Amino acid sequence: MADVKARPKVRSRKYGAAIPLSDDDRRLLNLLQGKFPLLERPFAPIASELGWSEEQVVARTAWLLRKRIIREITPIFDTRALGYRSMLVAARVDPAHPHRAARVINSHPGVSHNYLRDHDFNLWFTIAVEPDSALGLEGTIEVLKRLSGATSMRMLPTLRLFKIRMDLEMEAGTAGLAAPVEAVEPRDPQPVALSEWDIALIRATQGPMTVTSRPFDAAAARLGGVSVDEVLEGLASLKERGALRRVAAILYHRRAGFSANGMGVWKVPEERVLEVGPRMAAFRGISHCYQRPTYPDWPYSLFTMAHGRSKAECDAILAAIARETGISERATLYSSTEFKKVRLLYFVDDYRRWEEEHAS
């Protein structure tokens, strides 16, 4: 099956990124995305690896934040491990005025991503609801369908998770992004038992961290004067139990030079999903890889999100996957507009207030 025709919004920039980045900047960005440690002074080992001083790393990181290459440095919690239910939803909305539907959908605090994509199902968003949601996930989606005027909403829950790691490879070229690395085992995050201390710690640490030599001090102060060691021990415990994935820098994709993202969807026989999924997830240029349900009008069972510095680079990543796996029936949906992209906040009152306003 031929790829869906796409018209991605791609910005051509002289430097690739929105500002000129040195090789050291790119290496720093890779380290901030993948090796930010749970230490009182987390920038010190990064500085040691770069051969810089700690002060230089902190200053350059703050500069990259001001220049909007880095969106934020933040703990990344696992939504499902915290007991929240989440789902990818494909909506069919008025193509002449998709922003109207997007505005309604974005009002829900559990909507973290919302993109316009070049497909009959043109609005794609992810949504999460609290463990004790009165409406529940399906009920919330029904309310959003009614309020947004969508003619159809296709629910695409995760059946198997093969990969979720949103960091951008800043040093390697197309060949590196299109090369498979180590295959991963599928995982199925299960809710973990959370104490009152765990929830208080999540509330105190979530959201953007201040870029200082001691960024965890602020969370300790918010918790009423507990020690930084207690904060770090608590985060390490959450990580060990699967509730915290990591602390990392999140980049502005386009400003960092990754001007295209293509959602490659694959028609994979059920008996090959467990074999093929880990191999697709192993590609460096793939940030997300899931198995999702199929429908008569939607035969694609595996979803892979490719990120590249151009549409051609995304196409190269997906073409390499096709060669590696022998799966040829696929479609590629490119995003043309980003209506929303945020980190979710957990255990806050916004969810309850939204439901109280819209449940009736």
Residue pairs with C-beta under 8 A, 6 or more apart in sequence:
1 267
1 329
1 330
1 331
3 330
3 331
3 332
4 118
4 119
4 331
4 332
4 333
5 118
6 118
6 262
6 311
6 332
6 333
6 334
7 118
7 334
7 336
8 118
8 259
8 260
8 261
8 262
8 311
8 334
8 335
8 336
9 259
9 335
9 336
9 337
10 259
10 260
10 310
10 311
11 254
11 259
12 259
13 257
13 259
15 21
15 257
16 257
16 309
17 69
17 255
17 256
17 257
18 67
18 68
18 69
18 252
18 254
18 255
18 256
18 257
19 67
19 69
19 255
21 29
21 69
21 170
21 257
23 171
24 50
24 52
25 60
25 64
25 170
26 170
26 171
27 50
27 170
27 171
28 46
28 50
28 57
28 60
28 61
28 64
29 64
29 69
29 70
29 168
29 170
29 249
29 251
29 256
30 167
30 169
30 170
30 171
31 46
31 49
31 50
32 46
32 61
32 70
32 73
32 248
32 249
33 167
33 168
33 248
33 249
33 250
33 251
34 167
34 246
34 248
35 45
35 46
35 49
36 42
36 46
36 73
36 246
36 247
36 248
36 249
37 45
38 232
38 235
38 236
38 239
38 247
39 45
39 232
40 214
40 216
40 228
40 229
40 232
41 54
41 213
41 214
42 215
42 216
42 247
43 54
43 57
43 58
43 61
43 213
44 54
44 213
46 57
47 53
47 54
47 56
47 57
50 57
52 60
54 213
55 213
58 211
58 212
58 213
61 70
61 73
61 211
61 249
62 211
64 70
65 72
65 73
65 211
67 255
68 252
68 255
69 251
69 252
69 255
69 256
70 249
70 250
70 251
70 252
71 249
71 250
71 251
71 252
72 207
72 208
72 209
72 249
72 250
72 343
73 208
73 209
73 211
73 215
73 247
73 248
73 249
73 250
74 206
74 207
74 208
74 209
74 247
74 248
74 250
74 343
75 202
75 205
75 206
75 209
75 235
75 244
75 246
75 247
76 244
76 245
76 246
76 247
76 248
76 250
76 343
77 202
77 206
77 238
77 243
77 244
77 245
77 344
77 346
78 189
78 242
78 243
78 244
78 245
79 86
79 128
79 344
79 346
80 86
80 189
80 190
80 191
81 189
81 190
81 191
81 192
81 241
81 242
81 243
82 131
82 191
82 192
82 194
82 202
82 243
82 346
83 130
83 131
83 191
83 192
83 194
84 110
84 128
84 129
84 130
84 131
84 344
84 346
85 128
85 129
85 131
85 133
85 136
85 137
86 110
86 126
86 127
86 128
86 129
86 137
86 158
87 126
87 127
87 128
87 137
87 141
87 155
87 156
87 157
87 158
88 124
88 125
88 126
88 156
88 157
88 158
88 290
88 292
88 303
89 124
89 125
89 126
89 127
89 141
89 153
89 154
89 155
89 156
90 119
90 121
90 123
90 124
90 153
90 154
90 156
90 298
91 101
91 105
91 121
91 122
91 123
91 124
91 125
91 145
91 148
91 150
91 152
91 153
91 154
92 120
92 121
92 122
92 123
92 150
92 151
92 152
92 153
93 100
93 101
93 102
93 122
93 123
93 148
93 149
93 150
93 151
94 100
94 101
94 149
95 122
98 116
98 122
98 123
98 337
99 337
99 339
100 148
100 149
101 123
101 148
101 149
101 150
102 114
102 116
102 123
102 339
102 340
104 144
104 147
104 148
105 111
105 114
105 123
105 125
105 127
105 144
105 148
105 339
106 114
106 339
106 340
107 354
108 127
108 140
108 144
108 354
109 344
109 345
109 348
109 350
109 351
109 354
110 127
110 128
110 129
110 130
110 140
110 344
110 351
111 125
111 126
111 127
111 340
112 126
112 127
112 128
112 340
112 341
112 342
112 343
112 344
113 124
113 125
113 126
113 340
113 341
114 123
114 124
114 125
114 126
114 338
114 339
114 340
114 341
115 123
115 124
115 125
115 335
115 337
115 338
115 339
116 122
116 123
116 335
116 336
116 337
116 339
117 123
117 124
117 263
117 333
117 334
117 335
117 336
118 333
118 334
118 336
119 331
119 333
121 152
121 154
123 150
123 339
124 263
124 333
124 335
125 339
125 340
127 137
127 140
127 141
127 144
128 344
129 135
129 136
129 137
129 140
129 351
130 351
130 352
131 191
133 139
133 140
133 351
133 355
134 355
134 359
135 143
135 355
135 359
138 155
140 355
141 153
141 155
143 358
143 359
144 150
144 153
145 153
147 358
154 295
154 298
156 292
156 293
156 303
157 292
157 293
158 290
158 291
158 292
159 290
159 291
159 292
159 293
160 186
160 188
160 273
160 274
160 277
160 290
160 291
161 186
161 187
161 188
161 189
161 289
161 290
162 184
162 186
162 187
162 277
162 278
162 280
162 281
162 289
162 290
162 291
163 184
163 281
163 286
163 287
163 288
163 289
164 245
164 287
164 288
164 289
165 245
165 287
166 250
166 287
166 288
167 248
167 251
167 287
168 251
168 253
168 256
168 258
168 307
169 176
169 177
169 284
169 285
170 256
170 257
172 284
174 308
174 313
174 316
174 317
176 284
177 283
177 284
177 285
177 307
177 308
177 313
177 316
177 317
178 283
178 284
178 285
178 313
178 316
178 317
178 319
178 320
179 283
179 284
179 320
180 279
180 282
180 283
180 284
180 320
180 324
181 282
181 283
181 284
182 282
183 278
183 279
183 281
183 282
184 278
184 281
184 282
185 278
186 274
186 277
186 278
189 242
190 242
192 241
192 242
192 243
194 202
194 243
197 234
198 234
198 237
198 238
198 243
199 347
200 223
201 219
201 223
201 231
201 234
201 235
201 238
202 238
202 243
202 346
202 347
203 346
203 347
203 348
204 219
204 222
204 223
204 231
205 216
205 219
205 231
205 235
206 343
206 345
206 346
207 343
207 345
209 215
209 216
209 218
209 247
210 218
214 228
216 228
216 231
216 232
217 228
219 231
220 226
220 227
220 228
220 230
220 231
223 230
223 231
235 244
235 247
238 244
239 245
239 246
250 343
251 258
253 259
253 261
253 307
257 309
258 307
258 308
258 309
259 309
259 310
260 307
260 308
260 309
260 310
260 311
260 313
260 314
260 334
261 305
261 306
261 307
261 308
261 314
261 334
261 335
262 305
262 306
262 308
262 311
262 314
262 315
262 318
262 332
262 333
262 334
263 303
263 304
263 305
263 306
263 332
263 333
263 334
263 335
264 303
264 304
264 305
264 306
264 318
264 321
264 330
264 331
264 332
265 300
265 302
265 303
265 304
265 330
265 331
265 332
265 333
266 276
266 280
266 300
266 301
266 302
266 303
266 304
266 327
266 329
266 330
267 299
267 300
267 301
267 327
267 329
267 330
268 276
268 277
268 301
268 302
268 327
270 301
272 327
273 291
273 301
273 302
276 302
276 325
276 327
277 289
277 291
277 302
279 321
279 324
279 325
280 286
280 289
280 302
280 304
280 321
280 325
281 289
281 304
283 304
283 317
283 320
283 321
283 324
285 306
285 307
285 308
285 313
285 314
285 317
286 304
286 305
286 306
286 317
286 321
287 305
287 306
287 307
288 303
288 304
288 305
289 302
289 303
289 304
289 305
290 302
290 303
291 301
291 302
291 303
292 300
292 301
292 302
292 303
293 301
294 300
294 301
299 329
300 330
300 331
304 318
304 321
306 314
306 317
306 318
307 314
308 314
308 315
308 316
308 317
311 334
314 332
314 334
315 332
318 330
318 332
321 327
322 328
322 330
